[in-house]
């Protein structure tokens, strides 16, 4: 965990692949726990530290995560994430095949299988589906892999992973969506690169970039 921005109301960190944002059945220590410990130590705070989880990244994904340090900021950030259009998030993905077109918009209707913890993409609306829209752009290539920049219009479960796989651009290491092999550290090559939003209290523009994960040679190629 690396702190990218902090003030009295908001703290933004760079999540490492493998870290879990909020508690689950594994019982593993969470990113939220790490941030609370950081705040408690840095500001010598007695008692329990308030920290609000605003959004999440899948465990194997890295990049920008925003937390609220006050209840006022939490309520306002939750509303901003819920409404859509108030938060601009940009992701980078290393994929195993180049897209047919160097840029475009993907529109699918996604269904979710809870038992498999997996989303499925449909070309047309089907019962129980939710519309998913993203823009992508090819921004780099190596001998074997390609770097896509992705901007979300909607926020669906596994949206980027599922939609890129649906156009045969599977994210490197993402076995769940068709990658031929896993990454050695269990990560997938999907990184929340940038976030931009109006501060929930001061209303100034916050824009933060997250460096690529260290120790991954492939990210270094594109870095």
N, C-alpha and C positions, 0 to 999 in steps of 0.2 A: 504493500500500500504506500502510495506517495501522495501527499497533499498538493493539489494544484491551485486551490483558491480557498480562502477562509475569511469570514468576518463574524460579527456577532450573531448573525441569523442563518448563514449558509456555510457549508463546508463541502468542497468538491474534491474527490480523490481519484487516483488512477488505480483501478482494480487490476490485480494480477490474475492471469488465468488460473483457475483452480480454487480461487477464493469464492466463498459463498456470501451473498449480500445479507441474507436474513436466514434465521434458523430453519432447519428442516429435520426430517426423520433421522439423518445421520448424527445429529447432535454435535457436529463440528463447530469449532469457534468461527464466528462470522466476521465479515468485514465491518458490520455495525459495532461489534464488540471492540474491534481494533480501533475504530475511530473514537469511540467513547473513552477508551483507555488513553489515547493520544490527547484528547481534550482535557481529561482529568489531570494528567501529568503536566501538560504545558501550562495550564491556567491554575493549577493547584486547587482544583475544585473539590470541596467536601461533599460527601453523600453521592447520591445517584446523579449521573449526567443525563440530561434530556437529549435525545437524538431521534429525529423522525425519518423513517425510510420513505423516500418519495417515489422511487422507481427501482427496478432491478435489472441486472444482466444475468444471463444464463451462466452457470458455474464455469464452463470451459471458455467463456468469452472474456476479453479484457477491455479496459478502457474507462471512460468517464462515468462516475456515479455521483449523484447529487444527494446530499443529506440536509435536513433542516435542523438548526440548532435551537429554534424557538417554536412554540405552538402556533404563533402568528404566521411565521414563514411556512410551516408545514401545511396549514390550512390553505394558504394562497398557492403554494407550489402544487399541492394535490389538485386544486382546481385548474391550474394552468396545464398540467399533464392530462387531466381528464377532458378538457374542452378541445384540445388539439389546435395546432396553428400558433400556439403561444411559445412553444419550445422547439427550437431547431436543432435536430440531432443528425450528425453525419457519421457514417460508419465506413471503415475500410475492410475489405474482405479479399483474401488471397484464394483464388479459385483454380480448379484443376483444368479448366478449358476456357478458351476465350468465347465471349458471347458472339452470336451471329452478327449483331449490330454493335458498334462501339458505344452507343448510348441509347437509352430508351426508357419507357415507363412500363412497369409490369402491373397488371391488374388481375387478381385472382379472388376467388371466394374460398376461404379456408375453413376446414372443419378440424376439430381437435379430438384425438383419441386419448382419453385420460389414462387408460391402463398402459399404453405405450409411451405416454408423454411425448406425443408426436403430432404435428399438423400435416394436413393433406390439402393440396391445392387443386381447385376445380376451375375450369374455364367459365362456367356459368354458375349462377346461384343455385344452391341445393339446400334442402332442409337442414337447419342448424348451422349454416355457414355464415361467416362474417367477411365483408369486403375488405381486401387488403391491397394497398397501392404503394408502390415505391418507384423512385427514379434511380437509375444506375448509370455509371460512366466508367469506361475503361481508362485508367490513368497510368498503367505501367505493365510491362511484361518482362519476364525472364525467359530462359530457355524452355522451362517446363510449366511455369505458373504465371498467373495474371492477377493484377491488382485492380479491384473495382471500388469506386466510391459510391456509396448508397445513401440516399436521403429518403426518409420515411414520410409518408402522408398519413399513415394509420399505424397503430401500435398493437399488433396481434401476436399471439403466442408463437414463438419461433418463426416469425414472419420472414426475416431476411434469409434464414437457413432454408426454409421451405420454398420460397419463391425463386431464389437463385437455383436451387436444385431442379425446380420445375422447368427452367430454361437450359438445363444440362450444364450449369456452372456450379458444381458442387464445391462447397468450401473445404479447403484442405484440412484433413483430420476429422471431418464430421461424418463419422461412421453411420450415425442415425439417418442421415439423408443421402447416403450413397457413396461416400468417399472410400476409395479402395483400401486405405490403411490409416491407422491412427497416428497422431503426433506422439513423439516419445514422452512428452510431459502430460498427455491427456487433454491438451487444449485443442481448440479449433481456431483456425486463422481468421477470426472475426474480432474486430477491434472498434470500440466506440471512440472515434477519433476526436470529435468536436461537439461541443454543446454551446448554445447561444440562447439567452433569454433575458427578459427584463427582471431585475432584482425584485423580489416580492415585497420589499419594504422601502428601499431607497429609490427604486424604479430606474436605476442606472443600468446600462447594458452590460451584461456579463458574457464574456466569450472566452472559452477555455479549450485548449488543445491538449490531448494526452499523448505522450511519446509512446512509440511501439514497445511491446514487451521486450525486456532485455533477455539475452541468452538464447533467443530464437534466431538462428542464422538466416532463415528465409525472410523474416521481417527486416533484418539488417540489409538484405539485398535491396529492398524497396525504400529503406529509410534514407 
